[in-house]
Amino acid sequence: MRIVNSTQIENEVYRMALKAGVYITEACRKCLEKAEEKEISPSARFALRTVLQNADTAKEENMPVCQDTGVAVVLMEIGQEVFIEGKILSDAVNDGVTRAYHDGFFRKSTCDPLTRENRGDNSPAFLHTEIVSGDKIKITFMPKGFGSENMSRIYMLTPADGKDGIVNAIVETVRIAGSRPCPPVYVGVGIGGTFDVAALNAKKSLTREIGTFSQREDVRQIEQEALKRINELGIGAQGFGGKITALGVSCEVAPTHIAGLPVAVNIQCHCVRMEKGEI
Amino acid sequence: MIKITSPLDKKVIKELKAGQTVYLSGVIYTARDCAHKRICDYIKTGKELPFPLKGATIYYAGPCPAKEGKPSGSCGPTTSARMNFYAPTLFDEGLSAAIGKGEMSNEVLLSIKRNGCVYFAAIGGAGALYGNAIKKCQLVAFPDLLSEGVYRLEVENFPLIVAIDKDGNSIYNALK
């Protein structure tokens, strides 16, 4: 058994939140640069150049890359040999998040869904835990903006819909989203499981490094086919028209019921903000 | 390079064509979902607005808090489509221009055309760049809404694309 104090977790979440809100990842920068090279639409190229300049400004000035510093999505894999002492885990994570959003001059964007009253500290974090083997804690921090989150969809397809149905669902989601989610987008897809598992897997799939494809051949084919068709939609960066509407498609697959084929599509904006850590 | 100043002269709006890149300086006001709801309530009940709407430019945005010595934190555009419900009322009441990201509804387009106004697309996700172009920032209404309140901004060279011009030409419709 390994003892981890909750302060370590809180501090790691704090560090990750501050970094993820300001810096885009190297993989994301590469994808955006490639998109700018490939793009032929002048307005879309202007948008992509502006986005890359913005990433430099954020880094130089140490200010949030986007003013929508998002809700704090925290994915945690906890080794079952770990014993956490101190605060309750969710409190430690929330405290790390609220401290980071205060100290980083991040926008506080969480509110009551009905009264719309802002909570003022960006709590709570949306924490998903999984118990795995070993004695480590792996954490992924993903600030999630709602311009893109709002454009996500879930489909309860039938087995007869098959692979074509899955690709159609992915492409339709991006088509309906149009200019609204800050394209070029990263498209996360959860295939299989249940209604809720598909949605969570769609979000988890966005943690896979952008620019990569699935190891599973038939899944990779779905990703490639969907990406090709999305980029034929002509939406382009910011909806200004062009060849690059998505930077990538990432699918996560789970077993499902013999009667069903859930497909959840979670849209991520072009910043693809994320930070990984381990304790 | 086309440089324009807000509040915008109607003569300037007349010259703008969908698809053009412009750099906007001057005074603009932020307003998002909740602020729009209140502004429309004020209009409906005939209550005086806390800022001059006639001839103004509204920026669909909610800034990050400012660091000490800086006028504003990051402040890029939010999705304009959520303001579809409110925008025609504001254009009919004298608003000259709106800045946001992404397409707006046909009802909004028609109200822009009817009133000879303009809608600009800012580059979504470029919050740091726009935040840095803000030279002054002052809260003028709805402090309880925090970042969703109305802020009067003085900006310098905001990079924008004319998305819907006064004739109702839309950069988004041109693609369909």
Boltz contact constraints between the chains, C-beta under 6 A:
constraints:
  - contact:
      token1: [A, 43]
      token2: [B, 161]
      max_distance: 6.0
  - contact:
      token1: [A, 47]
      token2: [B, 123]
      max_distance: 6.0
  - contact:
      token1: [A, 50]
      token2: [B, 123]
      max_distance: 6.0
  - contact:
      token1: [A, 50]
      token2: [B, 126]
      max_distance: 6.0
  - contact:
      token1: [A, 50]
      token2: [B, 159]
      max_distance: 6.0
  - contact:
      token1: [A, 51]
      token2: [B, 125]
      max_distance: 6.0
  - contact:
      token1: [A, 51]
      token2: [B, 126]
      max_distance: 6.0
  - contact:
      token1: [A, 54]
      token2: [B, 126]
      max_distance: 6.0
  - contact:
      token1: [A, 54]
      token2: [B, 128]
      max_distance: 6.0
  - contact:
      token1: [A, 54]
      token2: [B, 129]
      max_distance: 6.0
  - contact:
      token1: [A, 57]
      token2: [B, 128]
      max_distance: 6.0
  - contact:
      token1: [A, 57]
      token2: [B, 129]
      max_distance: 6.0
  - contact:
      token1: [A, 57]
      token2: [B, 132]
      max_distance: 6.0
  - contact:
      token1: [A, 58]
      token2: [B, 128]
      max_distance: 6.0
  - contact:
      token1: [A, 63]
      token2: [B, 74]
      max_distance: 6.0
  - contact:
      token1: [A, 63]
      token2: [B, 128]
      max_distance: 6.0
  - contact:
      token1: [A, 64]
      token2: [B, 64]
      max_distance: 6.0
  - contact:
      token1: [A, 64]
      token2: [B, 74]
      max_distance: 6.0
  - contact:
      token1: [A, 64]
      token2: [B, 127]
      max_distance: 6.0
  - contact:
      token1: [A, 65]
      token2: [B, 128]
      max_distance: 6.0
  - contact:
      token1: [A, 66]
      token2: [B, 76]
      max_distance: 6.0
  - contact:
      token1: [A, 66]
      token2: [B, 125]
      max_distance: 6.0
  - contact:
      token1: [A, 66]
      token2: [B, 127]
      max_distance: 6.0
  - contact:
      token1: [A, 67]
      token2: [B, 63]
      max_distance: 6.0
  - contact:
      token1: [A, 67]
      token2: [B, 64]
      max_distance: 6.0
  - contact:
      token1: [A, 67]
      token2: [B, 74]
      max_distance: 6.0
  - contact:
      token1: [A, 67]
      token2: [B, 75]
      max_distance: 6.0
  - contact:
      token1: [A, 67]
      token2: [B, 76]
      max_distance: 6.0
  - contact:
      token1: [A, 67]
      token2: [B, 127]
      max_distance: 6.0
  - contact:
      token1: [A, 105]
      token2: [B, 64]
      max_distance: 6.0
  - contact:
      token1: [A, 105]
      token2: [B, 65]
      max_distance: 6.0
  - contact:
      token1: [A, 105]
      token2: [B, 67]
      max_distance: 6.0
  - contact:
      token1: [A, 105]
      token2: [B, 73]
      max_distance: 6.0
  - contact:
      token1: [A, 106]
      token2: [B, 64]
      max_distance: 6.0
  - contact:
      token1: [A, 107]
      token2: [B, 64]
      max_distance: 6.0
  - contact:
      token1: [A, 107]
      token2: [B, 147]
      max_distance: 6.0
  - contact:
      token1: [A, 116]
      token2: [B, 34]
      max_distance: 6.0
  - contact:
      token1: [A, 118]
      token2: [B, 146]
      max_distance: 6.0
  - contact:
      token1: [A, 147]
      token2: [B, 79]
      max_distance: 6.0
  - contact:
      token1: [A, 178]
      token2: [B, 103]
      max_distance: 6.0
  - contact:
      token1: [A, 179]
      token2: [B, 102]
      max_distance: 6.0
  - contact:
      token1: [A, 179]
      token2: [B, 103]
      max_distance: 6.0
  - contact:
      token1: [A, 180]
      token2: [B, 79]
      max_distance: 6.0
  - contact:
      token1: [A, 180]
      token2: [B, 81]
      max_distance: 6.0
  - contact:
      token1: [A, 180]
      token2: [B, 102]
      max_distance: 6.0
  - contact:
      token1: [A, 182]
      token2: [B, 124]
      max_distance: 6.0
  - contact:
      token1: [A, 182]
      token2: [B, 125]
      max_distance: 6.0
  - contact:
      token1: [A, 234]
      token2: [B, 175]
      max_distance: 6.0
  - contact:
      token1: [A, 238]
      token2: [B, 124]
      max_distance: 6.0
  - contact:
      token1: [A, 239]
      token2: [B, 102]
      max_distance: 6.0
  - contact:
      token1: [A, 239]
      token2: [B, 172]
      max_distance: 6.0
  - contact:
      token1: [A, 241]
      token2: [B, 175]
      max_distance: 6.0
  - contact:
      token1: [A, 269]
      token2: [B, 125]
      max_distance: 6.0
  - contact:
      token1: [A, 270]
      token2: [B, 125]
      max_distance: 6.0
  - contact:
      token1: [A, 271]
      token2: [B, 125]
      max_distance: 6.0
